[in-house]
Amino acid sequence: MTEKVRDREHHERLFKASQSPIRRQIVASIGIHGKTREELKNELNLSDFQMRFNLDWLIKEGFVVEEGGKLKLTDDGIELLEAG
């Protein structure tokens, strides 16, 4: 297994993601099993704007992917989850 290179940009993205309580909640809620958008929205009781804004950011930055209607964490998302 090859080791991923962790550069400054990667650490800055992780830091920025971890600074948002809503983004941390989203990542924790998705967890290792994944969730649908509806499950996530209902569990976290977020407004449509909060959900869309923060989830879109997490997807754009590579922490979350959507596959088959389910949100799942990427390797970076799992790293963020483990960082607490």
PADOGU-528740 format. One record per residue (C-alpha): residue number from 0; z, x, y; residue in three letters; chain. Coordinates in nm, 4 decimals, m for minus. Layout:
<rs>
   kemar          z          x          y   domi   kolmi
     NUM          Z          X          Y    ALA       A
...
</rs>
This chain:
<rs>
   kemar          z          x          y   domi   kolmi
       0     0.0000     0.0000     0.0000    MET       A
       1    m0.0946     0.1398     0.3407    THR       A
       2     0.1482     0.1478     0.6298    GLU       A
       3     0.0436    m0.0458     0.9406    LYS       A
       4     0.0212     0.1490     1.2619    VAL       A
       5     0.2723     0.0180     1.5151    ARG       A
       6     0.1561     0.1179     1.8599    ASP       A
       7     0.2970     0.0420     2.2014    ARG       A
       8     0.0831    m0.2710     2.2380    GLU       A
       9     0.2207    m0.4081     1.9105    HIS       A
      10     0.5788    m0.3508     2.0217    HIS       A
      11     0.5117    m0.5104     2.3604    GLU       A
      12     0.3670    m0.8209     2.1901    ARG       A
      13     0.6698    m0.8430     1.9610    LEU       A
      14     0.9032    m0.8022     2.2580    PHE       A
      15     0.7220    m1.0692     2.4607    LYS       A
      16     0.7283    m1.3122     2.1675    ALA       A
      17     1.0975    m1.2502     2.1056    SER       A
      18     1.1892    m1.3178     2.4692    GLN       A
      19     1.0950    m1.6854     2.4421    SER       A
      20     1.3566    m1.9055     2.2731    PRO       A
      21     1.0913    m2.1685     2.1976    ILE       A
      22     0.8620    m1.9142     2.0312    ARG       A
      23     1.1516    m1.7843     1.8231    ARG       A
      24     1.2348    m2.1435     1.7202    GLN       A
      25     0.8729    m2.2094     1.6236    ILE       A
      26     0.8529    m1.8935     1.4118    VAL       A
      27     1.1879    m1.9685     1.2440    ALA       A
      28     1.0847    m2.3272     1.1731    SER       A
      29     0.7500    m2.2285     1.0211    ILE       A
      30     0.9342    m1.9748     0.8061    GLY       A
      31     0.7862    m1.8393     0.4865    ILE       A
      32     0.6739    m2.1782     0.3524    HIS       A
      33     0.4722    m2.2995     0.6504    GLY       A
      34     0.4632    m2.6372     0.8255    LYS       A
      35     0.2155    m2.8810     0.9677    THR       A
      36     0.1958    m2.9237     1.3452    ARG       A
      37     0.3531    m3.2698     1.3100    GLU       A
      38     0.6447    m3.1410     1.0994    GLU       A
      39     0.7041    m2.8636     1.3508    LEU       A
      40     0.6905    m3.0944     1.6530    LYS       A
      41     0.9271    m3.3472     1.4942    ASN       A
      42     1.1750    m3.0838     1.3774    GLU       A
      43     1.1961    m2.9016     1.7099    LEU       A
      44     1.1664    m3.2091     1.9336    ASN       A
      45     0.9293    m3.0310     2.1730    LEU       A
      46     0.7138    m3.1914     2.4372    SER       A
      47     0.3383    m3.1838     2.3744    ASP       A
      48     0.3032    m2.9196     2.6470    PHE       A
      49     0.5793    m2.6938     2.5089    GLN       A
      50     0.4368    m2.7169     2.1604    MET       A
      51     0.0755    m2.6540     2.2581    ARG       A
      52     0.1487    m2.3756     2.5085    PHE       A
      53     0.3779    m2.1730     2.2832    ASN       A
      54     0.1982    m2.2337     1.9546    LEU       A
      55    m0.1394    m2.1474     2.1096    ASP       A
      56     0.0125    m1.8231     2.2400    TRP       A
      57     0.1541    m1.7338     1.8973    LEU       A
      58    m0.1834    m1.8029     1.7351    ILE       A
      59    m0.3782    m1.6088     1.9993    LYS       A
      60    m0.1455    m1.3085     1.9666    GLU       A
      61    m0.1701    m1.3082     1.5876    GLY       A
      62     0.1776    m1.4233     1.4843    PHE       A
      63     0.0666    m1.7577     1.3367    VAL       A
      64    m0.2499    m1.8844     1.1642    VAL       A
      65    m0.3509    m2.2345     1.0672    GLU       A
      66    m0.4929    m2.2706     0.7171    GLU       A
      67    m0.5696    m2.5998     0.5481    GLY       A
      68    m0.3808    m2.7983     0.8113    GLY       A
      69    m0.0669    m2.5868     0.7691    LYS       A
      70     0.0771    m2.3314     1.0103    LEU       A
      71     0.1688    m2.0023     0.8443    LYS       A
      72     0.3149    m1.6763     0.9663    LEU       A
      73     0.1023    m1.3624     0.9601    THR       A
      74     0.2541    m1.0238     0.8726    ASP       A
      75     0.3395    m0.9858     1.2431    ASP       A
      76     0.4952    m1.3328     1.2422    GLY       A
      77     0.7109    m1.2399     0.9440    ILE       A
      78     0.8157    m0.9228     1.1254    GLU       A
      79     0.9172    m1.1344     1.4248    LEU       A
      80     1.1056    m1.3744     1.1964    LEU       A
      81     1.2944    m1.0864     1.0339    GLU       A
      82     1.3792    m0.9378     1.3733    ALA       A
      83     1.5693    m1.2583     1.4459    GLY       A
</rs>
